[in-house]
Amino acid sequence: MSNFAAMKENVLENTLLAYREGLFAGTSGNLSLLDDTGTWMAITPSSFRYEKMKLDDIVVVEAATGAVVEGKHRPSSEWRMHAAIFRNVPGSRGVVHTHSPYATAFAVAGMPIPVILIEMIAYIGGDIPLSGFELPGSEELGAIVAASLRDRNACLMANHGALALGSTLDQAHLRAIYVEDAAKIYSLALQAGKATVLSKAAIAAIRKKLGR
Protein backbone atom coordinates (compact mmCIF):
# COMPACT_ATOMS: atom_id res chain seq x y z
CA MET A 1 0.00 0.00 0.00
CA SER A 2 1.37 3.41 -0.98
CA ASN A 3 2.03 6.29 1.39
CA PHE A 4 -0.84 8.11 -0.32
CA ALA A 5 -3.47 5.38 0.17
CA ALA A 6 -5.34 7.16 2.99
CA MET A 7 -5.54 10.40 0.97
CA LYS A 8 -6.80 8.57 -2.10
CA GLU A 9 -9.38 6.67 -0.07
CA ASN A 10 -10.68 9.93 1.40
CA VAL A 11 -10.96 11.51 -2.06
CA LEU A 12 -12.71 8.46 -3.52
CA GLU A 13 -15.16 8.17 -0.63
CA ASN A 14 -16.21 11.81 -0.85
CA THR A 15 -16.33 11.74 -4.65
CA LEU A 16 -18.65 8.75 -4.87
CA LEU A 17 -20.87 10.13 -2.12
CA ALA A 18 -21.07 13.55 -3.79
CA TYR A 19 -21.96 11.86 -7.08
CA ARG A 20 -24.79 9.91 -5.44
CA GLU A 21 -26.01 13.15 -3.86
CA GLY A 22 -26.30 14.75 -7.29
CA LEU A 23 -23.64 17.41 -6.75
CA PHE A 24 -22.33 16.69 -10.25
CA ALA A 25 -23.09 14.50 -13.25
CA GLY A 26 -21.07 12.64 -15.85
CA THR A 27 -17.47 13.77 -15.46
CA SER A 28 -18.14 17.32 -14.27
CA GLY A 29 -16.73 18.70 -11.01
CA ASN A 30 -13.61 17.67 -9.12
CA LEU A 31 -12.37 17.08 -5.57
CA SER A 32 -8.93 17.34 -4.02
CA LEU A 33 -7.13 16.86 -0.72
CA LEU A 34 -3.82 18.48 0.23
CA ASP A 35 -1.46 16.61 2.54
CA ASP A 36 -0.54 18.21 5.86
CA THR A 37 2.86 19.34 4.54
CA GLY A 38 1.34 21.20 1.61
CA THR A 39 3.46 19.16 -0.81
CA TRP A 40 1.15 16.56 -2.34
CA MET A 41 -2.39 16.78 -3.62
CA ALA A 42 -4.71 13.83 -4.26
CA ILE A 43 -7.27 14.75 -6.91
CA THR A 44 -9.91 13.18 -9.13
CA PRO A 45 -8.78 12.22 -12.66
CA SER A 46 -9.65 14.17 -15.78
CA SER A 47 -12.77 13.18 -17.77
CA PHE A 48 -13.48 9.99 -15.85
CA ARG A 49 -17.02 8.83 -15.10
CA TYR A 50 -17.69 8.79 -11.36
CA GLU A 51 -19.78 5.62 -11.23
CA LYS A 52 -16.77 3.68 -12.55
CA MET A 53 -14.14 5.31 -10.33
CA LYS A 54 -11.90 3.08 -8.19
CA LEU A 55 -9.11 3.79 -5.72
CA ASP A 56 -6.32 3.46 -8.27
CA ASP A 57 -8.04 6.03 -10.51
CA ILE A 58 -7.33 8.82 -8.02
CA VAL A 59 -4.21 10.79 -8.96
CA VAL A 60 -1.55 12.23 -6.65
CA VAL A 61 0.40 15.23 -7.92
CA GLU A 62 2.97 17.70 -6.69
CA ALA A 63 0.87 20.64 -5.54
CA ALA A 64 3.37 23.16 -6.89
CA THR A 65 3.81 21.74 -10.39
CA GLY A 66 1.01 19.29 -11.08
CA ALA A 67 3.56 16.57 -11.83
CA VAL A 68 1.99 13.14 -11.33
CA VAL A 69 3.70 11.14 -8.59
CA GLU A 70 1.12 8.34 -8.40
CA GLY A 71 -1.71 7.36 -10.71
CA LYS A 72 -2.43 6.09 -14.21
CA HIS A 73 -4.55 9.02 -15.39
CA ARG A 74 -4.13 12.71 -16.00
CA PRO A 75 -5.23 14.80 -13.01
CA SER A 76 -8.33 16.95 -13.27
CA SER A 77 -7.86 19.82 -15.69
CA GLU A 78 -8.72 22.09 -12.76
CA TRP A 79 -5.69 21.09 -10.67
CA ARG A 80 -4.23 24.59 -11.09
CA MET A 81 -7.36 26.10 -9.56
CA HIS A 82 -7.18 23.71 -6.61
CA ALA A 83 -3.49 24.43 -6.08
CA ALA A 84 -4.05 28.20 -6.23
CA ILE A 85 -6.80 27.98 -3.63
CA PHE A 86 -4.60 25.95 -1.29
CA ARG A 87 -1.82 28.53 -1.69
CA ASN A 88 -4.04 31.55 -1.18
CA VAL A 89 -6.50 30.41 1.50
CA PRO A 90 -4.63 29.59 4.74
CA GLY A 91 -5.76 26.43 6.49
CA SER A 92 -7.53 24.96 3.48
CA ARG A 93 -6.81 21.32 2.72
CA GLY A 94 -9.98 20.08 1.02
CA VAL A 95 -11.71 21.47 -2.09
CA VAL A 96 -14.99 20.32 -3.62
CA HIS A 97 -15.91 21.89 -6.96
CA THR A 98 -19.43 20.97 -8.08
CA HIS A 99 -21.83 21.65 -10.90
CA SER A 100 -24.82 21.12 -8.62
CA PRO A 101 -27.88 22.36 -10.54
CA TYR A 102 -29.43 24.96 -8.23
CA ALA A 103 -26.14 26.57 -7.23
CA THR A 104 -24.92 26.52 -10.83
CA ALA A 105 -28.18 28.09 -11.99
CA PHE A 106 -27.50 31.10 -9.75
CA ALA A 107 -23.90 31.20 -11.00
CA VAL A 108 -25.21 31.32 -14.57
CA ALA A 109 -27.75 34.00 -13.62
CA GLY A 110 -24.96 36.05 -12.02
CA MET A 111 -26.76 36.07 -8.66
CA PRO A 112 -25.02 35.59 -5.31
CA ILE A 113 -27.12 33.95 -2.61
CA PRO A 114 -27.92 36.17 0.41
CA VAL A 115 -28.16 34.92 3.99
CA ILE A 116 -31.58 33.29 4.07
CA LEU A 117 -30.75 30.46 6.51
CA ILE A 118 -29.01 30.34 9.88
CA GLU A 119 -26.99 27.35 8.64
CA MET A 120 -25.33 29.54 6.01
CA ILE A 121 -23.60 31.49 8.78
CA ALA A 122 -22.45 28.35 10.57
CA TYR A 123 -21.24 26.39 7.55
CA ILE A 124 -20.45 28.96 4.86
CA GLY A 125 -19.62 32.04 6.89
CA GLY A 126 -22.48 34.16 5.56
CA ASP A 127 -23.83 34.77 2.08
CA ILE A 128 -22.54 32.83 -0.92
CA PRO A 129 -20.58 35.28 -3.08
CA LEU A 130 -20.18 35.11 -6.85
CA SER A 131 -16.65 35.04 -8.20
CA GLY A 132 -15.78 36.50 -11.59
CA PHE A 133 -15.31 34.45 -14.74
CA GLU A 134 -12.00 33.03 -15.91
CA LEU A 135 -11.25 30.19 -18.29
CA PRO A 136 -11.50 26.70 -16.78
CA GLY A 137 -8.20 25.06 -15.92
CA SER A 138 -6.36 28.36 -15.55
CA GLU A 139 -4.27 29.78 -12.75
CA GLU A 140 -6.36 32.95 -13.08
CA LEU A 141 -9.50 31.03 -12.22
CA GLY A 142 -7.90 29.80 -9.01
CA ALA A 143 -6.83 33.31 -8.05
CA ILE A 144 -10.24 34.88 -8.62
CA VAL A 145 -12.04 32.10 -6.76
CA ALA A 146 -9.58 32.29 -3.86
CA ALA A 147 -10.28 36.02 -3.59
CA SER A 148 -13.96 35.21 -3.00
CA LEU A 149 -13.05 32.76 -0.24
CA ARG A 150 -11.10 35.08 2.06
CA ASP A 151 -13.95 35.29 4.58
CA ARG A 152 -16.26 32.59 3.22
CA ASN A 153 -16.05 28.81 2.95
CA ALA A 154 -17.82 28.60 -0.41
CA CYS A 155 -18.66 30.61 -3.48
CA LEU A 156 -20.40 30.45 -6.82
CA MET A 157 -18.24 30.51 -9.96
CA ALA A 158 -19.68 32.70 -12.71
CA ASN A 159 -21.09 30.59 -15.58
CA HIS A 160 -19.34 27.55 -14.17
CA GLY A 161 -20.49 26.01 -10.89
CA ALA A 162 -19.84 26.20 -7.18
CA LEU A 163 -16.91 25.53 -4.88
CA ALA A 164 -16.51 24.77 -1.18
CA LEU A 165 -13.38 24.33 0.88
CA GLY A 166 -12.43 23.18 4.35
CA SER A 167 -9.62 22.18 6.66
CA THR A 168 -10.57 18.60 5.68
CA LEU A 169 -12.18 17.18 2.57
CA ASP A 170 -15.10 15.89 4.64
CA GLN A 171 -15.72 19.44 5.86
CA ALA A 172 -15.52 20.86 2.34
CA HIS A 173 -17.98 18.22 1.14
CA LEU A 174 -20.48 19.08 3.88
CA ARG A 175 -20.23 22.74 2.97
CA ALA A 176 -20.85 21.91 -0.69
CA ILE A 177 -24.06 20.16 0.38
CA TYR A 178 -25.18 23.28 2.25
CA VAL A 179 -24.41 25.46 -0.78
CA GLU A 180 -26.74 23.40 -2.96
CA ASP A 181 -29.36 23.22 -0.20
CA ALA A 182 -29.35 27.00 0.26
CA ALA A 183 -29.51 27.53 -3.50
CA LYS A 184 -32.47 25.17 -3.85
CA ILE A 185 -34.38 26.77 -0.98
CA TYR A 186 -33.65 30.28 -2.30
CA SER A 187 -34.83 29.27 -5.77
CA LEU A 188 -38.06 27.79 -4.43
CA ALA A 189 -38.70 30.85 -2.24
CA LEU A 190 -38.24 33.17 -5.23
CA GLN A 191 -40.67 31.05 -7.23
CA ALA A 192 -43.15 31.27 -4.36
CA GLY A 193 -42.95 35.04 -4.64
CA LYS A 194 -40.58 36.18 -1.92
CA ALA A 195 -37.30 35.29 -0.24
CA THR A 196 -36.79 37.02 3.12
CA VAL A 197 -33.16 37.75 3.90
CA LEU A 198 -32.00 37.64 7.52
CA SER A 199 -31.50 41.12 8.96
CA LYS A 200 -28.05 42.47 9.79
CA ALA A 201 -29.00 42.44 13.47
CA ALA A 202 -30.05 38.80 13.30
CA ILE A 203 -26.87 37.85 11.47
CA ALA A 204 -24.75 39.68 14.04
CA ALA A 205 -26.57 37.95 16.90
CA ILE A 206 -26.08 34.55 15.31
CA ARG A 207 -22.39 35.25 14.71
CA LYS A 208 -22.01 36.23 18.36
CA LYS A 209 -23.77 33.07 19.50
CA LEU A 210 -21.49 30.99 17.26
CA GLY A 211 -18.42 32.90 18.41
CA ARG A 212 -17.57 34.18 14.93
N, C-alpha and C positions, 0 to 999 in steps of 0.2 A: 504494500500500500504506500502511495506517495505521501510526501510531506504536506501536499495540498489537498488530501482526500477530504478532510473535514470542511474546508472551504467550499469545495466542489459539491459536497453533499448538501450544504446549506443553500447554495445557489439553486441546485436542482429541486430541492424540496419547496422552496418559495416560488420557483418558476412554475412548477406543475400545479401548485395550489392556486396561484394567481391566474393561470390559464383556465382552471376549472371554475374560478369565480367570475370569469368573463372580463377580466381587466385588459385582455388583448386577444386577438384572433389571428389564425394563420401563423405567420412568422413575425408579426409586428411586435414592438416593444422589446425591452431588454433589461436585465438585472445584473448587478455586479456587487462584489464584496471585496473590500480592501483589507489586506492583512494588517496586523497591529503594528508592523514596522513601517507601513506606508510604501513597501517595495513591490509587492505582488498584488495582482488583481485577478480574481476569478470572475468570469463573465460568460454570459450565454453566447453561443456561436451565431455566426451570421447566416440569415436565411435558412433556418432549420425549424421544421414544424415541431411545435411543443409537445403534441401528443405522442411523438416518437422519441423524445429526448431521453437519453440515459446518462449515467454518471460520467462516462468517458467522452461524452459530447461537450461537456463544459470545458472551457478553455482558460488557462492561466497565462497571463501576460505580465511583462514588466510594466508597472504603472507609468513609468516615465517615457517609455519608448513604444509600447505596444508590441514588443517582440514576444512571440509565443515561446513559453518555457515548458508548457505541458498541454497537450491536446492535439487532435487530428484535424481540427477545423480552423477556419479563419475566425477570429473574434468578431463580435458584433461590430458593424460599421460605425456604431456610436461610441466606441471605446474612448475616443478622444474627449467626447463630452463627459463621460464618466470620470476620466482622469482629471479633467479641468475642475470638475465639481469637488473632487476629493482634495485637490490642491488649494482651492479657494474657499472652501467652507470648513473651518476647523472642527474637528471632532466627528466629521462624517466618515462612515465606513461602509454604509450600505446605500445603494441607489436602485430605485425601481422606476423605470420609465414605461408608462402604459399608453395605450390608445383606447382607454375605456370610453365607451360611447357618450355618456352624458358630459363628462369632463372635457372630452375632445370637442364636443359640440360647442361648448362655451369658448374653447380655444379658437375654434373656427369663426365663431361669431365676434371674437375680439372682446369678450366680456369677462372680467374677473368676477369671482364669486364673493360677495360680502359676507360678513359674519351673521349667519342666520341661525346657527346652532351653537350651543354651549360647547359641544365636543370639538368644534373647530378651533376654539381657543386652547383646549387641552392637548389636542393631537397635532394641529397644524401651526398653532401660534397666532391665529387670527384669521383674517380673510385669505383667500387664495389668489395671489397676484397673477398677472399675465405677463410673461416675458416677451421680449421682442422676437422677431423672426430672423433666423439665420439658417443657412443650408445644413441639412442633416449630415452628420458625420464630421463636422468641422470643429476646429478648436474654438472658433468664434461662437458657435452655438453653446458650447460648454461655459464660456465666459459670461454670456448674456443670461444664461439660466442661473449660474452661480450668483450673479448680482441680484437676482430676484429671491434668493434663498438666504440672504444675510440675516434676516430676522423672522424667517418662516421656514417650515419644514417641508413645504410642497409648493408647487406653482403649476400654472397652465403654460403650455408652450404654444405660441401663436401658430395657428394652422398646422399643428403637429400632434399634440397630445398633452399628457400630464406627467409630472415627475415628483417623486417623494424621496426623501433621504432620511437617514437615521444613524445613530451610533452603532447600530447593528442592522443586518439585512431584515431580520424579523420585524424590527421597529419600522423600518422604511416601508415594508410591505403593509403593515397595519395602517400606516398613514395614507398609503395609496388607496386602501379600501375606504377610508374616511373621505378622501377627496372625491371619489366617485359617488359615495353616499350623499355627500353634501350637494354635489352637482345634480344628482337625480332629484333630490328633495326641492332644490331651488327651481329646477325646471318645472316640476309638477306644481309648485306654488305659483309660479308665473302663469302657467296655463290656467290655474284656478282663478286668476285675476289679481293676485297680490302676494308679494313676498315681503314680510316685515323683517327689517334688519334690526339686530340688537342695538340698543342705544349705547352711546359712548360711556355713560354712567354704569350701565349693566356690564359692559365689557370690562371696565376698570375694576368693578367689584369682583367679577369672576377671576380676573388676573390676580387680584389681591388674595382671594381665597385659595388660588392654586399656587401662590407664592412666585408669580412670574411678573 
